[in-house]
Amino acid sequence: MKVDMIKLPGGVFTPADETAVEQLTAVKNNEHYTVDIKLNHNYKLLQKIHVFFKFCAQHYYGDKDVTTDQIKLTKDKLTIAAGYVNQVFLPDGKRFELYAKSISYAKMKPEERADFYKKIVSAALRNVFHTADENMLNKLMGFF
């Protein structure tokens, strides 16, 4: 399980956002866990993209209380719609399945990242917000 955390003074870690809080509900108190710590290169941008996908999922499902699975599904569908895909082929060469590429900050060059953000907003406009009012569209366009 990967959970975004923020280190506070005194060596205490706290969940970085609502998604992390939800993920940690499955972790039992007073148990021993081993944690692999990785610094996110641009945490504020990471938060923004997660809020963006949650915003899209809420609009798509028409529910303010979307689950982590609904957010992940929305993220994957929009990433594929934006053209950031890995293709799996069968032995006969026919395409079998499309999977969303990783949008990890470390795996994208700055130019690719900027292109991704433009394409992900376009994909959201085409696939999720095609019937949205002007106020909703302005909020969407304000993410990046």
Secondary structure, DSSP 4 states (H G I P E B T S, - for coil): ----EEEETTTEEEESSHHHHHHHTTSPTT----------TTHHHHHHHHHHHHHHHHHHHT-SS--HHHHHHHHHHHHHHTT-EEEEE-TTS-EEEEEEPP--GGGS-HHHHHHHHHHHHHHHHHHTSTT--HHHHHHHHT--
